[in-house]
Amino acid sequence: MDRQQDISIRRAVSADAAAIAAIYNGYVETTIISFETEPVSVGEMAQRIADRLTRYDWLVAEHEGRLIGYAYYGQFRTRAAYDHVVESTVYIAEDAIRLGVGRRLYAELLNSAQNKGFREIIGVIALPNDASEQLHERMGFTLVGRLPKVGHKFGRYIDVSFWQWSLPDASEDLTENHPEETR
């Protein structure tokens, strides 16, 4: 696949579930990048897509009619105080890695999150994963923390890094909307 060839980004639909599951299950079965340990069925993937699209977003990248990557965001934590924060995920087909697909997907995902009113996006990366860390850094995320040995897969403990992207014009002044917080 040539870098110059046309790659299109669009919103996912349920018919994408098989291609998405095929990409994702490769990561599940052979890497520590996903902490899932069992492959995800096409039906389960279709349900995950439908669930995310009710409030969040799920995007896919295509090249010549073939799905080569996807990205989505969803709930970060369940408490209402986190409602302005989402967690993001990007997966790229093995033969499309390092072609700029991740950057294109992430740029569209950040726009979608902003348009839906989210102001913070959290990326969670199982380590080591230099490519994902470089992608997050290029997209303007900041490394905000590392949790050692919180994952366990393939007989070993795995560290996780947390990366945060903040809406560029987000106001840090909470007193404007909540004056009681200054008392």
ROGULO-194141 format. One line per 3 residues: number of its first residue (from 1); their letters; for each residue x, y, z of N, C-alpha, C. Coordinates in nm, 2 decimals, decimal comma, always signed. Layout:
// ROGULO-194141
NUM) a) X Y Z X Y Z X Y Z; ...
This chain:
// ROGULO-194141
1) mdr) +0,09 -0,12 +0,00 +0,00 +0,00 +0,00 +0,09 +0,12 +0,00; +0,06 +0,22 -0,09 +0,14 +0,34 -0,10 +0,08 +0,45 -0,01; +0,17 +0,53 +0,05 +0,12 +0,64 +0,14 +0,04 +0,74 +0,06
4) qqd) +0,06 +0,75 -0,07 -0,01 +0,85 -0,15 -0,15 +0,81 -0,19; -0,18 +0,68 -0,17 -0,31 +0,63 -0,22 -0,42 +0,68 -0,13; -0,54 +0,69 -0,18 -0,65 +0,75 -0,11 -0,70 +0,67 +0,01
7) isi) -0,71 +0,73 +0,12 -0,76 +0,67 +0,24 -0,88 +0,75 +0,28; -1,00 +0,69 +0,30 -1,11 +0,77 +0,34 -1,15 +0,73 +0,48; -1,21 +0,83 +0,55 -1,25 +0,81 +0,69 -1,40 +0,84 +0,70
10) rra) -1,47 +0,75 +0,76 -1,61 +0,76 +0,78 -1,66 +0,70 +0,91; -1,78 +0,73 +0,94 -1,84 +0,67 +1,07 -1,87 +0,52 +1,05; -1,84 +0,45 +1,15 -1,86 +0,30 +1,14 -2,01 +0,27 +1,13
13) vsa) -2,04 +0,15 +1,07 -2,18 +0,10 +1,07 -2,17 -0,05 +1,11; -2,28 -0,11 +1,14 -2,28 -0,25 +1,19 -2,21 -0,34 +1,09; -2,22 -0,31 +0,96 -2,17 -0,40 +0,86 -2,01 -0,40 +0,87
16) daa) -1,95 -0,31 +0,94 -1,81 -0,31 +0,96 -1,76 -0,40 +1,07; -1,85 -0,46 +1,14 -1,81 -0,54 +1,26 -1,71 -0,66 +1,22; -1,73 -0,73 +1,11 -1,64 -0,84 +1,08 -1,50 -0,79 +1,05
19) aia) -1,49 -0,69 +0,98 -1,35 -0,63 +0,95 -1,29 -0,58 +1,07; -1,36 -0,51 +1,15 -1,31 -0,45 +1,28 -1,27 -0,57 +1,37; -1,35 -0,67 +1,38 -1,32 -0,78 +1,47 -1,19 -0,85 +1,42
22) aiy) -1,17 -0,86 +1,29 -1,05 -0,93 +1,23 -0,93 -0,85 +1,27; -0,93 -0,72 +1,26 -0,82 -0,63 +1,30 -0,79 -0,65 +1,45; -0,90 -0,63 +1,53 -0,88 -0,63 +1,67 -0,84 -0,77 +1,72
25) ngy) -0,89 -0,87 +1,67 -0,86 -1,01 +1,73 -0,71 -1,04 +1,70; -0,66 -0,99 +1,60 -0,51 -1,01 +1,58 -0,43 -0,95 +1,69; -0,47 -0,83 +1,74 -0,41 -0,77 +1,86 -0,44 -0,85 +1,98
28) vet) -0,56 -0,90 +2,00 -0,60 -0,97 +2,12 -0,52 -1,10 +2,13; -0,51 -1,17 +2,02 -0,45 -1,31 +2,02 -0,29 -1,31 +2,02; -0,23 -1,20 +1,98 -0,08 -1,20 +1,96 -0,01 -1,09 +2,03
31) tii) -0,07 -1,00 +2,09 +0,00 -0,88 +2,15 -0,06 -0,85 +2,29; +0,02 -0,77 +2,36 -0,03 -0,72 +2,49 -0,10 -0,58 +2,48; -0,12 -0,54 +2,35 -0,18 -0,41 +2,33 -0,32 -0,40 +2,38
34) sfe) -0,39 -0,51 +2,36 -0,53 -0,52 +2,42 -0,52 -0,61 +2,54; -0,59 -0,58 +2,65 -0,59 -0,66 +2,76 -0,70 -0,77 +2,76; -0,78 -0,77 +2,65 -0,87 -0,88 +2,63 -0,79 -1,00 +2,60
37) tep) -0,84 -1,12 +2,65 -0,76 -1,24 +2,63 -0,83 -1,34 +2,53; -0,96 -1,31 +2,50 -1,03 -1,40 +2,41 -1,08 -1,32 +2,29; -1,08 -1,38 +2,17 -1,13 -1,31 +2,05 -1,27 -1,26 +2,07
40) vsv) -1,30 -1,15 +2,00 -1,44 -1,10 +2,01 -1,52 -1,14 +1,89; -1,64 -1,19 +1,91 -1,72 -1,23 +1,80 -1,77 -1,11 +1,72; -1,81 -1,14 +1,59 -1,86 -1,04 +1,51 -1,99 -0,97 +1,57
43) gem) -2,07 -1,06 +1,63 -2,19 -1,01 +1,69 -2,16 -0,92 +1,81; -2,07 -0,95 +1,89 -2,02 -0,87 +2,01 -1,97 -0,74 +1,96; -1,89 -0,74 +1,85 -1,83 -0,62 +1,80 -1,94 -0,53 +1,74
46) aqr) -2,03 -0,59 +1,67 -2,15 -0,51 +1,62 -2,22 -0,44 +1,74; -2,24 -0,51 +1,85 -2,30 -0,45 +1,96 -2,22 -0,34 +2,02; -2,09 -0,35 +2,03 -2,00 -0,25 +2,08 -2,01 -0,12 +2,00
49) iad) -2,01 -0,14 +1,86 -2,02 -0,03 +1,77 -2,15 +0,04 +1,80; -2,26 -0,03 +1,80 -2,39 +0,03 +1,82 -2,40 +0,10 +1,96; -2,34 +0,05 +2,06 -2,34 +0,11 +2,19 -2,27 +0,24 +2,19
52) rlt) -2,15 +0,25 +2,13 -2,07 +0,37 +2,12 -2,14 +0,48 +2,04; -2,20 +0,44 +1,93 -2,26 +0,54 +1,84 -2,38 +0,61 +1,90; -2,44 +0,56 +2,01 -2,55 +0,63 +2,07 -2,51 +0,76 +2,13
55) ryd) -2,39 +0,77 +2,19 -2,35 +0,90 +2,25 -2,21 +0,95 +2,21; -2,13 +0,86 +2,16 -1,99 +0,89 +2,13 -1,97 +0,87 +1,98; -1,85 +0,82 +1,94 -1,83 +0,80 +1,80 -1,74 +0,69 +1,77
58) wlv) -1,74 +0,63 +1,65 -1,66 +0,52 +1,61 -1,63 +0,55 +1,46; -1,51 +0,56 +1,42 -1,47 +0,59 +1,29 -1,39 +0,48 +1,23; -1,39 +0,46 +1,10 -1,31 +0,36 +1,02 -1,24 +0,43 +0,91
61) aeh) -1,12 +0,37 +0,88 -1,04 +0,42 +0,76 -1,05 +0,31 +0,66; -1,07 +0,35 +0,53 -1,08 +0,25 +0,42 -0,98 +0,29 +0,31; -0,93 +0,19 +0,25 -0,85 +0,21 +0,13 -0,90 +0,11 +0,03
64) egr) -0,94 +0,16 -0,09 -0,99 +0,08 -0,20 -1,10 -0,02 -0,15; -1,19 +0,03 -0,07 -1,30 -0,05 -0,02 -1,27 -0,15 +0,10; -1,14 -0,15 +0,14 -1,10 -0,24 +0,25 -1,08 -0,16 +0,38
67) lig) -1,14 -0,20 +0,49 -1,12 -0,14 +0,61 -0,98 -0,17 +0,67; -0,90 -0,06 +0,69 -0,76 -0,08 +0,73 -0,73 -0,02 +0,87; -0,84 +0,03 +0,94 -0,81 +0,08 +1,07 -0,94 +0,14 +1,13
70) yay) -0,94 +0,16 +1,26 -1,06 +0,22 +1,32 -1,02 +0,29 +1,45; -1,10 +0,38 +1,49 -1,08 +0,45 +1,62 -1,22 +0,49 +1,68; -1,22 +0,49 +1,81 -1,35 +0,53 +1,88 -1,31 +0,59 +2,01
73) ygq) -1,41 +0,65 +2,07 -1,40 +0,70 +2,20 -1,53 +0,66 +2,27; -1,52 +0,65 +2,41 -1,63 +0,62 +2,49 -1,61 +0,67 +2,63; -1,70 +0,62 +2,71 -1,70 +0,66 +2,85 -1,56 +0,64 +2,92
76) frt) -1,51 +0,73 +2,99 -1,39 +0,72 +3,07 -1,42 +0,66 +3,20; -1,50 +0,71 +3,28 -1,55 +0,66 +3,41 -1,70 +0,69 +3,43; -1,76 +0,62 +3,52 -1,90 +0,62 +3,53 -1,96 +0,74 +3,61
79) raa) -1,88 +0,80 +3,69 -1,93 +0,91 +3,77 -1,96 +1,04 +3,69; -2,07 +1,11 +3,72 -2,11 +1,23 +3,64 -2,00 +1,33 +3,63; -1,92 +1,34 +3,73 -1,81 +1,45 +3,72 -1,71 +1,42 +3,61
82) ydh) -1,71 +1,30 +3,55 -1,63 +1,27 +3,44 -1,70 +1,28 +3,30; -1,82 +1,33 +3,30 -1,90 +1,33 +3,18 -1,83 +1,41 +3,06; -1,74 +1,50 +3,09 -1,67 +1,58 +2,99 -1,54 +1,51 +2,94
85) vve) -1,51 +1,39 +2,99 -1,39 +1,31 +2,96 -1,43 +1,19 +2,88; -1,35 +1,15 +2,78 -1,37 +1,02 +2,71 -1,24 +0,95 +2,70; -1,24 +0,82 +2,68 -1,12 +0,74 +2,65 -1,12 +0,70 +2,51
88) stv) -1,01 +0,71 +2,44 -1,00 +0,69 +2,30 -0,92 +0,56 +2,27; -0,94 +0,50 +2,15 -0,87 +0,38 +2,11 -0,85 +0,39 +1,96; -0,74 +0,34 +1,91 -0,71 +0,34 +1,77 -0,64 +0,20 +1,74
91) yia) -0,69 +0,13 +1,64 -0,63 +0,01 +1,59 -0,61 +0,02 +1,44; -0,50 -0,03 +1,39 -0,47 -0,02 +1,25 -0,43 -0,17 +1,20; -0,48 -0,20 +1,08 -0,44 -0,33 +1,02 -0,29 -0,34 +1,01
94) eda) -0,24 -0,46 +1,03 -0,09 -0,48 +1,03 -0,03 -0,42 +0,90; -0,09 -0,44 +0,79 -0,02 -0,39 +0,66 -0,04 -0,24 +0,64; -0,11 -0,17 +0,73 -0,13 -0,03 +0,71 -0,06 +0,05 +0,82
97) irl) +0,01 -0,02 +0,91 +0,08 +0,05 +1,02 +0,19 +0,14 +0,95; +0,21 +0,26 +1,01 +0,31 +0,36 +0,97 +0,28 +0,42 +0,83; +0,15 +0,42 +0,79 +0,11 +0,49 +0,67 +0,04 +0,62 +0,70
100) gvg) +0,03 +0,66 +0,82 -0,04 +0,78 +0,86 -0,19 +0,76 +0,89; -0,23 +0,64 +0,88 -0,38 +0,61 +0,91 -0,41 +0,65 +1,05; -0,33 +0,62 +1,15 -0,36 +0,65 +1,29 -0,38 +0,80 +1,31
103) rrl) -0,29 +0,88 +1,25 -0,30 +1,02 +1,26 -0,42 +1,08 +1,20; -0,46 +1,02 +1,08 -0,58 +1,07 +1,01 -0,71 +1,03 +1,10; -0,71 +0,91 +1,15 -0,82 +0,87 +1,23 -0,83 +0,95 +1,36
106) yae) -0,71 +0,97 +1,42 -0,71 +1,05 +1,55 -0,76 +1,19 +1,52; -0,71 +1,26 +1,42 -0,75 +1,39 +1,39 -0,91 +1,40 +1,37; -0,96 +1,31 +1,30 -1,11 +1,31 +1,29 -1,18 +1,28 +1,42
109) lln) -1,12 +1,19 +1,50 -1,18 +1,15 +1,63 -1,18 +1,27 +1,73; -1,07 +1,35 +1,73 -1,06 +1,47 +1,81 -1,16 +1,57 +1,77; -1,18 +1,59 +1,64 -1,28 +1,68 +1,59 -1,42 +1,64 +1,64
112) saq) -1,45 +1,51 +1,63 -1,58 +1,45 +1,67 -1,60 +1,48 +1,82; -1,50 +1,45 +1,90 -1,52 +1,47 +2,04 -1,54 +1,61 +2,08; -1,47 +1,70 +2,01 -1,49 +1,85 +2,04 -1,63 +1,89 +2,00
115) nkg) -1,68 +1,84 +1,88 -1,81 +1,87 +1,83 -1,92 +1,82 +1,92; -1,89 +1,71 +1,99 -1,99 +1,66 +2,08 -1,98 +1,71 +2,23; -1,89 +1,81 +2,24 -1,88 +1,88 +2,37 -1,78 +1,82 +2,47
118) fre) -1,70 +1,72 +2,43 -1,61 +1,66 +2,53 -1,48 +1,75 +2,53; -1,42 +1,77 +2,65 -1,30 +1,86 +2,65 -1,18 +1,79 +2,69; -1,18 +1,66 +2,73 -1,06 +1,59 +2,77 -1,07 +1,45 +2,71
121) iig) -0,96 +1,40 +2,65 -0,96 +1,27 +2,59 -0,84 +1,20 +2,66; -0,86 +1,08 +2,70 -0,76 +1,00 +2,77 -0,72 +0,88 +2,68; -0,59 +0,86 +2,65 -0,54 +0,74 +2,58 -0,47 +0,65 +2,68
124) via) -0,50 +0,53 +2,68 -0,44 +0,43 +2,77 -0,36 +0,33 +2,68; -0,23 +0,32 +2,71 -0,14 +0,24 +2,63 -0,07 +0,14 +2,71; -0,08 +0,01 +2,67 -0,01 -0,10 +2,73 +0,14 -0,09 +2,68
127) lpn) +0,23 -0,11 +2,77 +0,37 -0,09 +2,74 +0,45 -0,22 +2,74; +0,55 -0,22 +2,65 +0,60 -0,12 +2,56 +0,51 -0,11 +2,43; +0,50 +0,01 +2,38 +0,43 +0,04 +2,26 +0,47 +0,17 +2,20
130) das) +0,60 +0,17 +2,15 +0,66 +0,30 +2,10 +0,57 +0,37 +2,00; +0,51 +0,29 +1,90 +0,43 +0,35 +1,80 +0,31 +0,42 +1,85; +0,24 +0,37 +1,95 +0,13 +0,43 +2,00 +0,17 +0,55 +2,08
133) eql) +0,28 +0,54 +2,16 +0,32 +0,66 +2,24 +0,36 +0,77 +2,14; +0,43 +0,74 +2,03 +0,47 +0,84 +1,94 +0,34 +0,91 +1,87; +0,25 +0,83 +1,84 +0,12 +0,88 +1,78 +0,06 +0,98 +1,88
136) her) +0,04 +0,94 +2,00 -0,02 +1,02 +2,10 +0,05 +1,16 +2,11; +0,18 +1,15 +2,12 +0,26 +1,27 +2,13 +0,25 +1,36 +2,01; +0,25 +1,30 +1,89 +0,23 +1,38 +1,77 +0,09 +1,44 +1,76
139) mgf) -0,01 +1,38 +1,82 -0,14 +1,43 +1,82 -0,17 +1,54 +1,93; -0,07 +1,57 +2,01 -0,08 +1,67 +2,11 -0,12 +1,62 +2,25; -0,12 +1,49 +2,26 -0,14 +1,44 +2,40 -0,02 +1,46 +2,49
142) tlv) -0,04 +1,46 +2,62 +0,06 +1,48 +2,72 +0,06 +1,35 +2,80; +0,18 +1,29 +2,82 +0,20 +1,18 +2,91 +0,17 +1,23 +3,06; +0,07 +1,17 +3,12 +0,03 +1,22 +3,25 +0,05 +1,12 +3,36
145) grl) +0,08 +0,99 +3,33 +0,10 +0,89 +3,43 +0,13 +0,76 +3,38; +0,19 +0,68 +3,47 +0,22 +0,54 +3,44 +0,18 +0,45 +3,56; +0,11 +0,34 +3,53 +0,07 +0,25 +3,63 +0,15 +0,12 +3,61
148) pkv) +0,25 +0,09 +3,70 +0,33 -0,03 +3,68 +0,25 -0,16 +3,71; +0,27 -0,26 +3,63 +0,22 -0,40 +3,65 +0,07 -0,41 +3,68; -0,01 -0,33 +3,61 -0,16 -0,34 +3,63 -0,23 -0,44 +3,54
151) ghk) -0,16 -0,47 +3,43 -0,21 -0,57 +3,34 -0,14 -0,70 +3,35; -0,21 -0,81 +3,32 -0,14 -0,94 +3,32 -0,19 -1,02 +3,20; -0,09 -1,05 +3,11 -0,13 -1,13 +2,99 -0,01 -1,20 +2,94
154) fgr) -0,03 -1,32 +2,89 +0,08 -1,40 +2,84 +0,19 -1,43 +2,94; +0,14 -1,44 +3,07 +0,23 -1,48 +3,18 +0,32 -1,37 +3,23; +0,29 -1,25 +3,20 +0,37 -1,14 +3,25 +0,29 -1,02 +3,29
157) yid) +0,34 -0,94 +3,38 +0,28 -0,81 +3,42 +0,31 -0,70 +3,32; +0,22 -0,61 +3,30 +0,23 -0,51 +3,20 +0,20 -0,37 +3,26; +0,29 -0,28 +3,23 +0,27 -0,14 +3,27 +0,17 -0,07 +3,17
160) vsf) +0,11 +0,04 +3,22 +0,02 +0,11 +3,13 +0,05 +0,26 +3,15; +0,06 +0,33 +3,04 +0,07 +0,48 +3,04 -0,06 +0,55 +3,01; -0,08 +0,66 +3,07 -0,20 +0,74 +3,05 -0,16 +0,87 +2,98
163) wqw) -0,23 +0,90 +2,87 -0,20 +1,02 +2,79 -0,33 +1,11 +2,79; -0,31 +1,24 +2,80 -0,43 +1,33 +2,80 -0,42 +1,43 +2,70; -0,53 +1,45 +2,63 -0,55 +1,56 +2,53 -0,66 +1,65 +2,58
166) slp) -0,63 +1,78 +2,59 -0,73 +1,88 +2,64 -0,77 +1,97 +2,52; -0,90 +2,00 +2,52 -0,95 +2,09 +2,42 -0,87 +2,22 +2,43; -0,81 +2,27 +2,32 -0,71 +2,38 +2,32 -0,77 +2,51 +2,39
169) das) -0,89 +2,54 +2,36 -0,95 +2,66 +2,42 -1,03 +2,64 +2,54; -1,02 +2,52 +2,61 -1,10 +2,49 +2,73 -1,05 +2,59 +2,84; -1,15 +2,65 +2,90 -1,12 +2,74 +3,01 -1,08 +2,66 +3,14
172) edl) -0,98 +2,71 +3,20 -0,94 +2,64 +3,33 -1,01 +2,71 +3,45; -1,08 +2,82 +3,42 -1,14 +2,89 +3,53 -1,28 +2,84 +3,57; -1,28 +2,76 +3,67 -1,41 +2,69 +3,71 -1,49 +2,79 +3,79
175) ten) -1,44 +2,90 +3,84 -1,52 +2,99 +3,92 -1,63 +3,06 +3,84; -1,61 +3,07 +3,70 -1,71 +3,13 +3,62 -1,84 +3,06 +3,63; -1,84 +2,93 +3,63 -1,96 +2,85 +3,63 -2,00 +2,80 +3,77
178) hpe) -1,90 +2,80 +3,86 -1,92 +2,74 +3,99 -1,85 +2,83 +4,10; -1,91 +2,95 +4,12 -1,84 +3,04 +4,22 -1,83 +2,98 +4,36; -1,91 +2,89 +4,40 -1,90 +2,83 +4,53 -1,77 +2,76 +4,55
181) etr) -1,71 +2,72 +4,44 -1,58 +2,64 +4,46 -1,47 +2,72 +4,50; -1,48 +2,86 +4,50 -1,37 +2,95 +4,55 -1,38 +2,98 +4,69; -1,49 +2,94 +4,76 -1,51 +2,97 +4,90 -1,43 +2,88 +4,99
